[in-house]
Amino acid sequence: MITGAPDPGMAGLAAGEGFARLCADRGVLFGGDYNPEQWPRETWREDVALMRRAGVTFVTVGVFSWSTLEPEPGTREWAWLDEVLDLLHEHGIAVDLATPTASPPPWLGILHPETLPVDRDGVRLAAGSRNQFAPSARAYRDAALRIATDLAERYAAHPAVRMWHVGNEFGQIDYGDEAARAFRGWLRERYGSIAALNEAWDTRVWSQGYRDFDDILPPRRAPYLLNPAQTLDFHRFTSDELRACFREQRDAIRRSGATQPITTNLMGFFPLVDAWSWAEDLDVIADDQYPDPAAPDSPQRIALVQDLARSLGDGRPWLLMEQAASAVSWRPHNLPKSPGRMRLDSLQAVARGADGVCFFQWRQARAGAERFHSAMLPHAGADTDAFRGVERLGADLARLRPVVGGRVDARVAMLFDWQGWWAASEPARPTTRHDTIAQLERWHGALWRRGVATDIVRPGADLSGYEVVLVPHSYVIEDDAADELRRAAAAGARIVIGPFSGVADAHGAILTGRSPVPLRDLIGASGEEWVGLPDDGLALALPSGEPTGPSTARATILAERLRTDGAEVLATFAEGDLAGRPAVTRHGAVWYLGAVVSEDVLATVLDEALAGVSGAVPHVPEGLEAVRRGGALFLLNHGESAVDVDVPEGSEDLLTGQRTSRRAKVAPGEAMVLIERRRT
Ligand code: GLA
C-alpha cells in the first residue's frame, strides 16, 4: 500500500476550509460512488481508465463494504481496499472514504438481534437489505465504532484519501426496546423530572400521566391518535441519536490523526434528521438530490433544496454527493434523464453553490436491488450516449474552475426549520392539505422565476443583511425568532408571513389568545379561528373590497378568521362565511396572508415586498433559471424554446469560451456561465 503522512496543514481547519482547499486544488469535484468490491479486478483497471477519460476526479469508496471488510466478526480484509486506493491514487483520483456502517453484515443481527430495528408495529426488521441497524443498540454502535476506527487508522495517511464519509444517508428509525431505553435517557436529560415532562406533554389529556421515565415508550402503534408532544420529542430524539452515531465515528476518524474534511450525505428536506443541528458537525455540507425527470417543475423544486444545502453551510460551497445519471429504480415508474438534462441538473447545482458534482454511482450494478438504477457508466458500456454525456459534463466542469469558492449573495431569507415542520405535520389539525414544504416550494418558486437569490434561514437566526424576509409557514415561532423578526422589521426589512404560522410552542401546544400570538403586534392583525376551505376555495376581492370583473384571486386550503388591529386591508374574502373579512393585510412593511392565496395574489404581494431587490438579470424569460454566483452569471434554459437575455456587454461563456454581446441567446436545454471579461 502506498503510504504518506496526514497533511498537518489540514489539521484544525475551520468548517469548509478543508473542502475549499481540496476544490482549489482539484477544481469542481466530479465523480460518484464507486463500489469495486462488486466487480473483479480486471474491471477496476477499466474503471480507472474510463474515469480518467471522463474527467472524474473524486470517488466515494466503501459505503456498503462492511461484510467485505469484516466477513467474520473481528476479521479485517484490507488487501482489496489497499489495492483500490493505490490504483485510484496512481490515476490521480481523490477518494472520499466511507465508513461502511450503514449496512452491517448479517452476522451482527444474528449474534445481536437487538441491533436490528423495530418498526412502530413491533415488527423486527430483518437483514437482507441495508440500513438494518438500531441506532441506539450498543452492540451496533460498538461494532460500527471498531470498524470505523480501524479503517481510519489504516488509511488516515493514504494520499488518495481527501475526505471522509460517515455512514450513508442517516435516516434509520427504531421503535424497539433499545430505542425506548435511549429515548428515556434523552427525555431525562431534557426535562430533569417526570413532573416537568408531564407538564410539557400535558399528559392530563387522555389520562397519559407517567409515574416515571421508565414508563415511557417510543410512539408505537396505539389504538388512536398519539400525544403530539411525545411524537415531536421522538423526532428530536431520533435526529439526535443518529447524530450521536455520526459523531462517534467522526471522532474516531479524528483520533486516528486524519486531517481531511469529514461529512455525511444529507437528503434535503428529509423528515428524520434536523439538518440545522447536523450542519454544525459537518465539515462540508453534502447532499443527495434526485429530481424526477418526469416532473416539469423539478428544476424549480430542486433549486429550493440546493438553496437549503448552501444555507446549511452558511453560504459556503457544498457538495452534490449523489444524483442519478439517468433513471432511478425506486420510483414506481422510472423515466430516464437525457444526457442534456443530466448536464443541466449538474450545472444548476454548481450555480447554486456546489463545488462538486457526484453521482450514485460510477458503474451500473449488474446485480442486487439497484441493478436497474442508472450510473455514469451504464451496463452497455462506454459506447453510449449516456457515457458521452458524462464525458461532456466532465469537460464542462473542468472549465468551471473560476467559479470554485464563489458565493451566492442573497438579499432574501426564507424561514424554515424541522421542529416547526414536524409539529405542523402531526395528524388531527384543521386540514392535512396544508403542507409546509409545498408552501415553501410555492413561495420559493415565485422567487426562482424572478431570478432572485434566496437563503433558507432557521427561525431565530440573525436576519441582518436581508432586505426581505419570507415566512411561508413557520408553525412554531419561539420568542427568539419573533424577536429577530421584529429586529429585522425595525432595521427596515420587508417581511411577508403566510397563514398558520406562530401557532404552537416548542412542545406543539397551541399558543392561546388571538393568533398568531408571537407575531400579531408585528402584523397589526389577529385571528380567532383557522378555517379549512371547501375544495374550490373562496373568491378574494382586491384591492378595494369589491370584486372587479372576473378575478382569479382565490383562497384555498386554509384561511383565518382575521380582524385588523392597525394593518391596512389589501384583500378580503368575497364569499362564504368569511365574506368581507380581511384576507391579506399590510402593516408598515409587514404583509400577512390570512389564507393560502392563489398564485396571482402571492405574486402581487411578493412583487411589492421585493421592490428594489434585483434578480440575476433584469428580466427572466419563462423557463430560464438565472443565478449569480461569485462573478459568474449562470443561465440555464429549462424550457423548450430558445430565450434571449440581457447580459453585461463583453461577457465570456466559460463553457464555450465565446464572447456575448449585450443580448445572449440560450438554446432550450442549454446553459451559459458568463463572466465579465475586460476587453484587451
Ligand atoms: C441513495 C443511496 C444510494 C443509492 C441511491 C439510489 O442516494 O445513498 O446508495 O441507493 O439512493 O438512488
Boltz pocket constraint, residues with backbone or C-beta under 6 A from the ligand:
constraints:
  - pocket:
      binder: B
      contacts: [[A, 168], [A, 169], [A, 288], [A, 290], [A, 322], [A, 324], [A, 328], [A, 329], [A, 330], [A, 360], [A, 370], [A, 373]]
      max_distance: 6.0
